[in-house]
């Protein structure tokens, strides 16, 4: 998100939802990011979230159907941002980006990931 602070992000709801969706997720706080989430089971991911709740950085993601599961995971994360805000998905290099909208599909995201 381009904003300086994401006041609409419901941290309590997010914490409950991520713990329900990914039991045994480990959430820790550090200096650079407010929360770092690590989960290893059927899926494996490392998901730092910025202190201002405007950005997630997926450092690592793995599963049996990696690309499609990764795209679904990104869509799920996008639901925690207000539909009125411009949320942008970008690759690690910053060369490919996609404006996330409520109508975005798994295929749209797969194109950016590949």
Protein Blocks (a to p, Z undefined) as FASTA:
>chain_A
ZZfbdfklcfklmmmmmmmmmghiacdddfklmbdcddddfbccdddddfklpaccdfbd
cdfklmlmmmmmmmmmmmmpcfkbccddddfkopaccdddfkbcfklmmmmmZZ
